[in-house]
Amino acid sequence: MKQLINKSAQILLGAALAYAGIKHLTTSRLEFQAQVPSLLKTWADQVVIASGVVEIALGLALIALWKYRTQIGWIVALFFVAVFWGNISQYINHTDAFGLNSDRSRFVRLLFQPLLVAWALLSTGAWRSYRTRSSRK
């Protein structure tokens, strides 16, 4: 039962990532550009396109490559850590996007990024695998 729940959570995360990646490339492109940190604003569109392609690839990998789930889990978690910079930038620069039009709503969104990291690590078994290896040492 636990494996079924984890697999379902992994597939849901994969679908959400693929969907977000498609939104990067289509209807929400300008919204995502608003989240690109100031340092990269000159290349905002390229950053959004690249991150969208990566999200689609990671989403599909979570859905289709079950054999490599723990490795993909770590990669997805690292991706969520990497894009957190954009969420911080949106908060610091008071940038409205995705209905986040107050500092409070942008701050609350920051609290959800660690949950995405945990979702990636727990649903794929990456965290369990790490803990098992660590306890053997």
C-alpha positions as CSV (number, residue, x, y, z in Angstrom):
1,M,0.0,0.0,0.0
2,K,2.8,2.4,0.9
3,Q,4.5,1.8,-2.5
4,L,1.2,2.5,-4.2
5,I,0.9,5.8,-2.3
6,N,4.5,6.8,-3.1
7,K,4.1,5.9,-6.8
8,S,0.9,7.9,-7.0
9,A,2.6,10.9,-5.3
10,Q,5.6,10.5,-7.7
11,I,3.3,10.4,-10.8
12,L,1.3,13.4,-9.5
13,L,4.5,15.4,-8.9
14,G,5.7,14.4,-12.4
15,A,2.4,15.5,-14.0
16,A,2.5,18.8,-12.1
17,L,6.1,19.4,-13.2
18,A,5.3,18.6,-16.8
19,Y,2.2,20.9,-16.7
20,A,4.2,23.7,-15.2
21,G,6.9,23.3,-17.8
22,I,4.3,23.5,-20.6
23,K,2.9,26.7,-19.0
24,H,6.5,28.1,-19.0
25,L,6.5,27.7,-22.8
26,T,3.0,28.8,-23.5
27,T,0.4,30.8,-21.6
28,S,2.3,31.8,-18.4
29,R,5.6,32.8,-20.0
30,L,5.4,36.4,-18.9
31,E,4.3,35.5,-15.4
32,F,7.4,33.2,-15.1
33,Q,9.6,35.9,-16.5
34,A,8.5,38.1,-13.6
35,Q,10.1,35.6,-11.2
36,V,13.5,35.6,-12.9
37,P,16.1,37.1,-10.5
38,S,17.4,40.6,-11.4
39,L,20.8,39.3,-12.2
40,L,19.4,37.2,-15.1
41,K,16.7,39.7,-16.3
42,T,18.5,40.3,-19.6
43,W,18.0,36.6,-20.4
44,A,14.6,36.2,-18.7
45,D,12.9,34.6,-21.7
46,Q,15.7,32.1,-22.2
47,V,15.7,31.3,-18.5
48,V,12.0,30.6,-18.6
49,I,12.3,28.5,-21.7
50,A,15.2,26.5,-20.3
51,S,13.5,25.9,-17.0
52,G,10.3,24.9,-18.8
53,V,12.1,22.3,-20.9
54,V,13.9,21.0,-17.7
55,E,10.5,20.8,-15.9
56,I,8.9,18.8,-18.7
57,A,11.9,16.4,-18.9
58,L,11.9,15.9,-15.1
59,G,8.1,15.5,-15.0
60,L,8.2,12.8,-17.7
61,A,11.2,11.1,-16.0
62,L,9.2,10.9,-12.8
63,I,6.3,9.3,-14.6
64,A,8.2,7.0,-17.0
65,L,11.5,6.0,-15.5
66,W,10.5,4.2,-12.3
67,K,13.7,2.2,-12.3
68,Y,15.7,5.4,-11.7
69,R,13.3,7.0,-9.3
70,T,15.8,7.6,-6.5
71,Q,18.3,9.4,-8.7
72,I,15.5,11.4,-10.4
73,G,14.2,12.3,-6.9
74,W,17.5,13.9,-6.0
75,I,17.7,15.7,-9.3
76,V,14.1,17.1,-8.9
77,A,14.9,18.1,-5.3
78,L,18.0,20.0,-6.5
79,F,16.0,21.6,-9.2
80,F,13.5,22.9,-6.6
81,V,16.4,24.3,-4.6
82,A,17.8,26.0,-7.7
83,V,14.6,27.7,-8.7
84,F,14.0,28.9,-5.1
85,W,16.2,31.8,-6.0
86,G,13.4,33.1,-8.3
87,N,10.8,32.8,-5.5
88,I,13.1,34.7,-3.2
89,S,13.7,37.4,-5.9
90,Q,9.9,37.8,-6.4
91,Y,9.5,38.4,-2.7
92,I,12.5,40.7,-2.3
93,N,11.6,42.8,-5.4
94,H,7.9,42.9,-4.6
95,T,7.1,41.5,-8.0
96,D,3.4,40.6,-8.7
97,A,2.9,37.3,-10.6
98,F,0.6,34.3,-10.4
99,G,-1.8,36.2,-8.1
100,L,0.9,36.8,-5.5
101,N,0.3,40.6,-5.2
102,S,1.3,41.2,-1.6
103,D,4.5,40.6,0.4
104,R,2.6,38.3,2.7
105,S,1.4,36.0,-0.2
106,R,4.9,36.0,-1.7
107,F,6.3,35.1,1.7
108,V,3.8,32.3,2.3
109,R,4.8,30.9,-1.1
110,L,8.4,30.7,0.0
111,L,7.3,28.2,2.8
112,F,6.0,25.8,0.1
113,Q,9.3,25.3,-1.6
114,P,10.8,23.0,1.1
115,L,7.5,21.0,0.8
116,L,8.2,20.4,-2.9
117,V,11.8,19.3,-2.0
118,A,10.4,16.8,0.6
119,W,7.7,15.6,-1.9
120,A,10.4,14.8,-4.4
121,L,12.7,13.0,-1.9
122,L,9.9,11.1,-0.1
123,S,7.7,10.0,-3.1
124,T,10.7,8.6,-5.0
125,G,12.3,6.8,-2.1
126,A,15.4,9.0,-2.4
127,W,15.4,10.0,1.2
128,R,14.8,6.5,2.4
129,S,17.7,5.2,0.2
130,Y,20.0,7.9,1.6
131,R,19.0,7.0,5.2
132,T,19.5,3.3,4.6
133,R,23.0,3.9,3.2
134,S,23.9,6.3,6.0
135,S,22.9,3.8,8.7
136,R,25.1,1.1,7.2
137,K,28.3,3.1,7.6
